[in-house]
Amino acid sequence: FFFQAEDGIRDKLVTGVQTCALPISNTGRVLNFQNYQAQTLVSASSNVVPLAGGAATTAILQAVAGANATLVSNGTNWIMTKYDSNNSLELE
């Protein structure tokens, strides 16, 4: 897994659990995740709202190599604003 924050902080993760910073102290902060292996990535807390909306969960990335997601803090939760499973056709 690869993690990069908008402010340049980068990290390689070796486990499938990411402890995200508290949303309340990071309003507007952007987090990007990239999956380099077929392993799920979850948040240590139920504070990730899926792309489709609804209740906050722990899910960030599915177990698909190449999957990537963008999360943005709204002050309460991390809101998923982009998700690409690397198995989808994207038209621009």
Secondary structure, DSSP 8 states (H G I E B T S, - for coil): -EEEETTS-EEE-SSSEE----GGG-TT-EEEEE-SSS--EEESSS-EE-TT-SS-BSEEE-S-TT-EEEEEE-SSSEEEEEEE-SSS----
